[in-house]
Amino acid sequence: MASSVIQAVSFDFGGTLVQTKKSWPEIRREGTKATYIFLKKRRLKQRFEDYATVNKKVFMRYAEIGDRG
């Protein structure tokens, strides 16, 4: 049986804890790039473009869920 260890958790999408002067799209771009670099150093195999596409889809899905409630 393989075990896994959580090495990072990303949260606060939406400014719950931090109020910033940058625009939300700028923050999203910087966050996507930073998490990609972090994961790439830990052997992520995806290209940035593919990672960014998946990241955006996941974010949009959670935003959609949040809008319902």
Distance bins in CASP14 RR format, pairs under 12 A and 6 or more apart:
PFRMAT RR
TARGET T0000
AUTHOR 0000-0000-0000
RMODE 2
METHOD distances of the structure
MODEL  1
5 42 0 0 0 0 0 1 0 0 0 0 0
7 35 0 0 0 0 0 1 0 0 0 0 0
7 38 0 0 0 0 1 0 0 0 0 0 0
7 39 0 0 0 0 1 0 0 0 0 0 0
7 41 0 0 0 0 0 1 0 0 0 0 0
7 42 1 0 0 1 0 0 0 0 0 0 0
7 43 0 0 0 0 0 1 0 0 0 0 0
7 44 0 0 0 0 0 1 0 0 0 0 0
8 34 0 0 0 0 0 1 0 0 0 0 0
8 35 1 0 0 1 0 0 0 0 0 0 0
8 37 0 0 0 0 0 1 0 0 0 0 0
8 38 1 0 0 1 0 0 0 0 0 0 0
8 39 0 0 0 0 1 0 0 0 0 0 0
8 41 0 0 0 0 0 1 0 0 0 0 0
8 42 0 0 0 0 1 0 0 0 0 0 0
8 44 0 0 0 0 0 1 0 0 0 0 0
9 35 0 0 0 0 0 1 0 0 0 0 0
9 38 0 0 0 0 0 1 0 0 0 0 0
10 28 0 0 0 0 0 1 0 0 0 0 0
10 31 0 0 0 0 1 0 0 0 0 0 0
10 32 0 0 0 0 1 0 0 0 0 0 0
10 34 0 0 0 0 1 0 0 0 0 0 0
10 35 1 0 1 0 0 0 0 0 0 0 0
10 36 0 0 0 0 0 1 0 0 0 0 0
10 38 0 0 0 0 1 0 0 0 0 0 0
10 39 0 0 0 0 0 1 0 0 0 0 0
10 55 0 0 0 0 1 0 0 0 0 0 0
10 58 0 0 0 0 0 1 0 0 0 0 0
10 59 0 0 0 0 0 1 0 0 0 0 0
10 62 0 0 0 0 0 1 0 0 0 0 0
11 17 0 0 0 0 1 0 0 0 0 0 0
11 18 0 0 0 0 0 1 0 0 0 0 0
11 31 0 0 0 0 0 1 0 0 0 0 0
11 35 0 0 0 0 0 1 0 0 0 0 0
11 59 0 0 0 0 0 1 0 0 0 0 0
11 62 0 0 0 0 0 1 0 0 0 0 0
12 18 1 0 0 1 0 0 0 0 0 0 0
12 19 0 0 0 0 0 1 0 0 0 0 0
12 20 0 0 0 0 0 1 0 0 0 0 0
12 27 0 0 0 0 1 0 0 0 0 0 0
12 31 0 0 0 0 0 1 0 0 0 0 0
13 24 0 0 0 0 1 0 0 0 0 0 0
13 27 0 0 0 0 1 0 0 0 0 0 0
13 28 1 0 0 1 0 0 0 0 0 0 0
13 31 0 0 0 0 1 0 0 0 0 0 0
13 32 0 0 0 0 0 1 0 0 0 0 0
13 35 0 0 0 0 0 1 0 0 0 0 0
13 55 0 0 0 0 0 1 0 0 0 0 0
13 56 0 0 0 0 0 1 0 0 0 0 0
13 58 0 0 0 0 0 1 0 0 0 0 0
13 59 1 0 0 1 0 0 0 0 0 0 0
13 60 0 0 0 0 0 1 0 0 0 0 0
13 61 0 0 0 0 0 1 0 0 0 0 0
13 62 1 0 0 1 0 0 0 0 0 0 0
13 63 0 0 0 0 1 0 0 0 0 0 0
13 66 0 0 0 0 0 1 0 0 0 0 0
14 20 0 0 0 0 1 0 0 0 0 0 0
14 24 1 0 0 1 0 0 0 0 0 0 0
14 27 0 0 0 0 1 0 0 0 0 0 0
14 28 0 0 0 0 1 0 0 0 0 0 0
14 59 0 0 0 0 1 0 0 0 0 0 0
14 62 0 0 0 0 0 1 0 0 0 0 0
14 63 0 0 0 0 1 0 0 0 0 0 0
14 66 0 0 0 0 0 1 0 0 0 0 0
15 22 0 0 0 0 0 1 0 0 0 0 0
15 24 0 0 0 0 1 0 0 0 0 0 0
15 27 0 0 0 0 1 0 0 0 0 0 0
15 28 0 0 0 0 0 1 0 0 0 0 0
18 24 0 0 0 0 0 1 0 0 0 0 0
18 27 0 0 0 0 1 0 0 0 0 0 0
19 27 0 0 0 0 0 1 0 0 0 0 0
20 26 0 0 0 0 1 0 0 0 0 0 0
20 27 1 0 0 1 0 0 0 0 0 0 0
20 28 0 0 0 0 0 1 0 0 0 0 0
20 30 0 0 0 0 0 1 0 0 0 0 0
20 31 0 0 0 0 0 1 0 0 0 0 0
21 27 0 0 0 0 0 1 0 0 0 0 0
22 28 0 0 0 0 1 0 0 0 0 0 0
22 29 0 0 0 0 1 0 0 0 0 0 0
22 30 1 0 0 1 0 0 0 0 0 0 0
22 31 0 0 0 0 0 1 0 0 0 0 0
23 29 0 0 0 0 1 0 0 0 0 0 0
23 30 0 0 0 0 0 1 0 0 0 0 0
24 30 0 0 0 0 0 1 0 0 0 0 0
24 31 0 0 0 0 0 1 0 0 0 0 0
24 59 0 0 0 0 0 1 0 0 0 0 0
24 63 0 0 0 0 0 1 0 0 0 0 0
25 31 0 0 0 0 0 1 0 0 0 0 0
25 32 0 0 0 0 0 1 0 0 0 0 0
25 56 0 0 0 0 0 1 0 0 0 0 0
25 59 0 0 0 0 0 1 0 0 0 0 0
26 32 0 0 0 0 0 1 0 0 0 0 0
26 33 0 0 0 0 0 1 0 0 0 0 0
27 33 0 0 0 0 0 1 0 0 0 0 0
27 34 0 0 0 0 0 1 0 0 0 0 0
27 59 0 0 0 0 0 1 0 0 0 0 0
28 34 0 0 0 0 0 1 0 0 0 0 0
28 35 0 0 0 0 0 1 0 0 0 0 0
28 52 0 0 0 0 1 0 0 0 0 0 0
28 55 0 0 0 0 1 0 0 0 0 0 0
28 56 0 0 0 0 1 0 0 0 0 0 0
28 58 0 0 0 0 0 1 0 0 0 0 0
28 59 1 0 0 1 0 0 0 0 0 0 0
28 60 0 0 0 0 0 1 0 0 0 0 0
28 63 0 0 0 0 0 1 0 0 0 0 0
29 35 0 0 0 0 0 1 0 0 0 0 0
29 36 0 0 0 0 0 1 0 0 0 0 0
29 48 0 0 0 0 0 1 0 0 0 0 0
29 52 0 0 0 0 1 0 0 0 0 0 0
29 55 0 0 0 0 0 1 0 0 0 0 0
29 56 0 0 0 0 0 1 0 0 0 0 0
29 59 0 0 0 0 0 1 0 0 0 0 0
30 36 0 0 0 0 0 1 0 0 0 0 0
30 37 0 0 0 0 0 1 0 0 0 0 0
30 52 0 0 0 0 0 1 0 0 0 0 0
31 37 0 0 0 0 1 0 0 0 0 0 0
31 38 0 0 0 0 1 0 0 0 0 0 0
31 39 0 0 0 0 0 1 0 0 0 0 0
31 51 0 0 0 0 0 1 0 0 0 0 0
31 52 0 0 0 0 0 1 0 0 0 0 0
31 55 0 0 0 0 1 0 0 0 0 0 0
31 56 0 0 0 0 0 1 0 0 0 0 0
31 59 0 0 0 0 0 1 0 0 0 0 0
32 38 0 0 0 0 0 1 0 0 0 0 0
32 39 0 0 0 0 0 1 0 0 0 0 0
32 48 0 0 0 0 1 0 0 0 0 0 0
32 49 0 0 0 0 0 1 0 0 0 0 0
32 50 0 0 0 0 0 1 0 0 0 0 0
32 51 1 0 0 1 0 0 0 0 0 0 0
32 52 1 0 1 0 0 0 0 0 0 0 0
32 53 0 0 0 0 1 0 0 0 0 0 0
32 54 0 0 0 0 1 0 0 0 0 0 0
32 55 1 0 1 0 0 0 0 0 0 0 0
32 56 1 0 0 1 0 0 0 0 0 0 0
32 57 0 0 0 0 0 1 0 0 0 0 0
32 58 0 0 0 0 0 1 0 0 0 0 0
32 59 0 0 0 0 1 0 0 0 0 0 0
33 39 0 0 0 0 0 1 0 0 0 0 0
33 40 0 0 0 0 0 1 0 0 0 0 0
33 48 1 0 0 1 0 0 0 0 0 0 0
33 49 0 0 0 0 0 1 0 0 0 0 0
33 51 0 0 0 0 1 0 0 0 0 0 0
33 52 0 0 0 0 1 0 0 0 0 0 0
33 55 0 0 0 0 1 0 0 0 0 0 0
34 40 0 0 0 0 0 1 0 0 0 0 0
34 41 0 0 0 0 0 1 0 0 0 0 0
34 48 0 0 0 0 0 1 0 0 0 0 0
34 51 0 0 0 0 0 1 0 0 0 0 0
34 52 0 0 0 0 0 1 0 0 0 0 0
34 55 0 0 0 0 0 1 0 0 0 0 0
35 41 0 0 0 0 0 1 0 0 0 0 0
35 42 0 0 0 0 0 1 0 0 0 0 0
35 44 0 0 0 0 1 0 0 0 0 0 0
35 46 0 0 0 0 0 1 0 0 0 0 0
35 48 0 0 0 0 0 1 0 0 0 0 0
35 51 0 0 0 0 1 0 0 0 0 0 0
35 52 0 0 0 0 1 0 0 0 0 0 0
35 54 0 0 0 0 0 1 0 0 0 0 0
35 55 1 0 0 1 0 0 0 0 0 0 0
35 58 0 0 0 0 0 1 0 0 0 0 0
35 59 0 0 0 0 0 1 0 0 0 0 0
36 42 0 0 0 0 0 1 0 0 0 0 0
36 44 1 0 0 1 0 0 0 0 0 0 0
36 45 0 0 0 0 0 1 0 0 0 0 0
36 46 0 0 0 0 1 0 0 0 0 0 0
36 47 0 0 0 0 1 0 0 0 0 0 0
36 48 1 0 1 0 0 0 0 0 0 0 0
36 49 0 0 0 0 1 0 0 0 0 0 0
36 50 0 0 0 0 1 0 0 0 0 0 0
36 51 1 0 1 0 0 0 0 0 0 0 0
36 52 1 0 0 1 0 0 0 0 0 0 0
36 53 0 0 0 0 0 1 0 0 0 0 0
36 54 0 0 0 0 0 1 0 0 0 0 0
36 55 1 0 0 1 0 0 0 0 0 0 0
37 44 0 0 0 0 1 0 0 0 0 0 0
37 48 0 0 0 0 1 0 0 0 0 0 0
37 51 0 0 0 0 0 1 0 0 0 0 0
38 44 0 0 0 0 1 0 0 0 0 0 0
38 51 0 0 0 0 0 1 0 0 0 0 0
39 45 0 0 0 0 1 0 0 0 0 0 0
39 46 0 0 0 0 1 0 0 0 0 0 0
39 48 0 0 0 0 0 1 0 0 0 0 0
39 50 0 0 0 0 0 1 0 0 0 0 0
39 51 1 0 0 1 0 0 0 0 0 0 0
39 52 0 0 0 0 0 1 0 0 0 0 0
39 54 0 0 0 0 0 1 0 0 0 0 0
39 55 0 0 0 0 0 1 0 0 0 0 0
40 46 0 0 0 0 1 0 0 0 0 0 0
40 47 0 0 0 0 1 0 0 0 0 0 0
40 48 0 0 0 0 1 0 0 0 0 0 0
40 50 0 0 0 0 0 1 0 0 0 0 0
40 51 0 0 0 0 1 0 0 0 0 0 0
44 50 0 0 0 0 0 1 0 0 0 0 0
44 51 1 0 0 1 0 0 0 0 0 0 0
44 54 0 0 0 0 0 1 0 0 0 0 0
44 55 0 0 0 0 0 1 0 0 0 0 0
45 51 0 0 0 0 1 0 0 0 0 0 0
46 52 0 0 0 0 1 0 0 0 0 0 0
46 53 0 0 0 0 1 0 0 0 0 0 0
46 54 1 0 0 1 0 0 0 0 0 0 0
46 55 0 0 0 0 0 1 0 0 0 0 0
47 53 0 0 0 0 1 0 0 0 0 0 0
47 54 0 0 0 0 0 1 0 0 0 0 0
48 54 0 0 0 0 0 1 0 0 0 0 0
48 55 0 0 0 0 1 0 0 0 0 0 0
49 55 0 0 0 0 0 1 0 0 0 0 0
49 56 0 0 0 0 0 1 0 0 0 0 0
50 56 0 0 0 0 0 1 0 0 0 0 0
50 57 0 0 0 0 0 1 0 0 0 0 0
51 57 0 0 0 0 0 1 0 0 0 0 0
51 58 0 0 0 0 0 1 0 0 0 0 0
52 58 0 0 0 0 0 1 0 0 0 0 0
52 59 0 0 0 0 0 1 0 0 0 0 0
53 59 0 0 0 0 0 1 0 0 0 0 0
53 60 0 0 0 0 0 1 0 0 0 0 0
54 60 0 0 0 0 0 1 0 0 0 0 0
54 61 0 0 0 0 0 1 0 0 0 0 0
55 61 0 0 0 0 0 1 0 0 0 0 0
55 62 0 0 0 0 0 1 0 0 0 0 0
56 62 0 0 0 0 0 1 0 0 0 0 0
56 63 0 0 0 0 0 1 0 0 0 0 0
57 63 0 0 0 0 0 1 0 0 0 0 0
57 64 0 0 0 0 0 1 0 0 0 0 0
58 64 0 0 0 0 0 1 0 0 0 0 0
58 65 0 0 0 0 0 1 0 0 0 0 0
59 65 0 0 0 0 0 1 0 0 0 0 0
59 66 0 0 0 0 0 1 0 0 0 0 0
60 66 0 0 0 0 0 1 0 0 0 0 0
60 67 0 0 0 0 0 1 0 0 0 0 0
61 67 0 0 0 0 0 1 0 0 0 0 0
61 68 0 0 0 0 0 1 0 0 0 0 0
62 68 0 0 0 0 0 1 0 0 0 0 0
62 69 0 0 0 0 0 1 0 0 0 0 0
63 69 0 0 0 0 0 1 0 0 0 0 0
END
